[in-house]
Amino acid sequence: MQQVKSNPSLKGFKNRPFSLKEIESLELKFNHGKEFPKAFREFLFLAGDFNNFGFDDIDGIEILQEYAKEHLTRTGQKMDKPFFAFKVYDAQYSIILLNETNEDPYVYMMDPYEAKDGGHLVRMPAGGFKEHYTFTELVNESIRRVKNNIPF
């Protein structure tokens, strides 16, 4: 999370972190009180509420969880593993799986509408993304793109 710490403000947008108490509240609400993976917890502490590289929603990262669950319900999909969404684009969510034990978890895409049409609900990112991005690698790549005006 060194890149997050080194870039508290980009393109006129300043990161707004969560306090430790707020992170613990999120862990209680979304992870049955268990701590989030270390890299994700550090991200929340440094820039998690609203951040300058788009890892949230205009209404905040906590509301993003509700949107993800609403899309699952609307499409009749069920997510069997605990997850936390941190980015959305056209009802496709970037998520981490909270039952994985890596300190720096892998990033997955969750697409309820693709699953409704017979595709996979959860998959590794494809296309322009590197396979098997860890959360920190994706954060670093996102910051690099913002700093260099490269679209996502």
C-alpha positions as CSV (number, residue, x, y, z in Angstrom):
1,M,0.0,0.0,0.0
2,Q,3.0,2.2,-0.4
3,Q,1.6,3.8,-3.6
4,V,-1.6,4.7,-1.8
5,K,0.3,6.2,1.1
6,S,2.6,8.1,-1.4
7,N,-0.4,9.5,-3.4
8,P,-3.0,10.8,-1.0
9,S,-4.1,13.3,-3.7
10,L,-4.3,12.8,-7.4
11,K,-5.9,15.0,-10.1
12,G,-7.5,17.2,-7.4
13,F,-9.1,14.3,-5.6
14,K,-8.0,13.5,-2.0
15,N,-8.3,10.1,-0.4
16,R,-10.7,9.9,2.5
17,P,-9.7,7.0,4.8
18,F,-11.6,5.0,7.4
19,S,-10.6,5.1,11.0
20,L,-9.7,1.8,12.7
21,K,-13.1,1.9,14.5
22,E,-14.9,2.3,11.2
23,I,-12.9,-0.6,9.7
24,E,-13.8,-2.8,12.6
25,S,-17.4,-1.9,12.1
26,L,-17.2,-2.9,8.4
27,E,-15.5,-6.2,9.5
28,L,-18.3,-6.9,11.9
29,K,-21.0,-6.1,9.3
30,F,-19.5,-7.8,6.3
31,N,-17.0,-10.5,7.7
32,H,-18.6,-11.7,10.9
33,G,-16.1,-9.7,13.0
34,K,-13.1,-11.4,11.4
35,E,-10.3,-9.1,10.2
36,F,-10.2,-8.3,6.5
37,P,-7.0,-9.4,4.7
38,K,-4.0,-7.2,5.7
39,A,-3.6,-5.4,2.3
40,F,-7.3,-4.6,2.1
41,R,-7.4,-3.4,5.7
42,E,-4.4,-1.1,5.0
43,F,-6.2,0.2,1.9
44,L,-9.3,1.0,3.9
45,F,-7.2,2.8,6.6
46,L,-5.3,4.9,3.9
47,A,-8.0,5.6,1.4
48,G,-11.0,3.4,1.8
49,D,-14.0,5.6,2.2
50,F,-13.5,7.6,-1.0
51,N,-10.3,7.5,-3.0
52,N,-8.6,9.1,-5.9
53,F,-8.4,6.0,-8.1
54,G,-12.0,4.8,-8.3
55,F,-12.1,1.9,-5.8
56,D,-15.5,2.8,-4.4
57,D,-18.8,4.2,-5.6
58,I,-20.1,7.8,-5.6
59,D,-22.1,6.8,-2.6
60,G,-19.1,5.2,-0.8
61,I,-17.7,1.7,-0.5
62,E,-20.2,0.6,2.1
63,I,-23.2,1.4,-0.1
64,L,-21.4,-0.5,-2.9
65,Q,-21.9,-3.7,-1.0
66,E,-25.7,-3.1,-1.0
67,Y,-25.7,-2.5,-4.7
68,A,-23.8,-5.7,-5.3
69,K,-26.3,-7.7,-3.2
70,E,-29.2,-6.0,-5.0
71,H,-27.8,-7.0,-8.4
72,L,-27.4,-10.6,-7.2
73,T,-31.0,-10.6,-6.0
74,R,-32.3,-9.0,-9.2
75,T,-30.7,-11.7,-11.3
76,G,-31.6,-14.6,-9.1
77,Q,-27.9,-15.3,-8.3
78,K,-26.4,-16.4,-5.0
79,M,-22.9,-15.9,-3.9
80,D,-21.8,-18.8,-1.7
81,K,-18.6,-17.2,-0.5
82,P,-18.2,-14.0,1.6
83,F,-17.0,-11.2,-0.5
84,F,-16.3,-7.5,-0.5
85,A,-16.9,-5.3,-3.6
86,F,-14.6,-2.4,-4.1
87,K,-15.2,-1.3,-7.7
88,V,-18.2,-1.4,-10.1
89,Y,-18.6,-0.9,-13.8
90,D,-21.9,-1.7,-15.5
91,A,-23.0,-4.0,-12.7
92,Q,-19.6,-5.9,-12.9
93,Y,-17.9,-5.8,-9.6
94,S,-14.3,-6.1,-8.6
95,I,-14.3,-8.2,-5.4
96,I,-12.0,-9.9,-3.0
97,L,-13.1,-13.2,-1.4
98,L,-13.1,-12.9,2.4
99,N,-12.6,-16.6,3.0
100,E,-9.2,-16.7,1.3
101,T,-6.3,-16.6,3.7
102,N,-3.8,-14.5,1.6
103,E,-2.7,-11.3,3.3
104,D,-2.9,-9.7,-0.2
105,P,-5.9,-11.4,-1.7
106,Y,-6.5,-12.1,-5.4
107,V,-9.0,-9.9,-7.2
108,Y,-12.0,-11.4,-9.0
109,M,-14.8,-10.1,-11.2
110,M,-18.4,-10.8,-10.2
111,D,-21.0,-10.3,-12.9
112,P,-24.5,-11.3,-11.9
113,Y,-26.0,-10.5,-15.3
114,E,-23.4,-12.7,-17.1
115,A,-24.3,-15.5,-14.7
116,K,-28.0,-15.0,-15.4
117,D,-27.2,-15.6,-19.1
118,G,-25.4,-18.8,-18.4
119,G,-21.9,-17.5,-17.7
120,H,-19.8,-17.6,-14.6
121,L,-20.7,-15.5,-11.6
122,V,-17.2,-15.1,-10.4
123,R,-14.0,-15.2,-12.5
124,M,-10.5,-13.8,-12.7
125,P,-10.3,-10.6,-14.6
126,A,-9.6,-10.9,-18.3
127,G,-8.9,-8.7,-21.3
128,G,-6.5,-5.8,-20.5
129,F,-5.8,-7.0,-17.0
130,K,-3.0,-9.2,-15.9
131,E,-4.2,-12.6,-14.8
132,H,-4.3,-13.2,-11.0
133,Y,-3.8,-9.6,-9.8
134,T,-3.4,-9.3,-6.1
135,F,-5.3,-6.4,-4.5
136,T,-2.1,-4.4,-4.1
137,E,-1.0,-5.0,-7.7
138,L,-4.4,-3.8,-8.9
139,V,-4.2,-0.7,-6.7
140,N,-0.7,0.1,-7.9
141,E,-1.8,-0.3,-11.6
142,S,-4.8,1.9,-11.0
143,I,-2.7,4.6,-9.5
144,R,-0.2,4.4,-12.4
145,R,-3.1,4.8,-14.8
146,V,-4.6,7.8,-13.1
147,K,-1.2,9.5,-12.9
148,N,-0.5,8.9,-16.6
149,N,-4.1,9.5,-17.9
150,I,-4.4,6.0,-19.1
151,P,-8.0,4.7,-19.3
152,F,-9.0,1.6,-17.3
